[in-house]
Amino acid sequence: MTLVWADGGYTGRLVTWAKEKLQLTLQIVKRSDDMTGSVVLPRRWVVERSLGWLMRSRRLVRDFEALPASSEAFIYFSASMLMARRLARTTAVSRPLSSPRQARPTLAA
């Protein structure tokens, strides 16, 4: 990972710190002052979508953990479940164009 997007609230020393300590390029996504109402900012939707996927794990919806390490472990667990589900997903099976109410074969007794 070499490029990280951050909200406009992270401007300042974080950009230089990320460059010096982590060798990351921190790109700030700012909202322009002439925007009114709800406007989708570039790359912001990626973060919101990813957080939405993680929040599907019920344990992450509320902050139950006492230690940050426990919260981190559950985030890894949730992300691993998402990736495993995607890797295990099979391709869509094509169905015949016939009516879905066809008689199904019965097993001979």
Buried (B, 14 or more C-beta within 10 A) or exposed (E): EEEBBBEEEBEEEBBEEBEEEEEBEBEBBEEEEEEEEEEEBEEBEEBEEEEEEBEEBEBBEEEEBEEEEEBEEBBEEBBEBBEEEEEEEEEEEEEEEEEEEEEEEEEEE
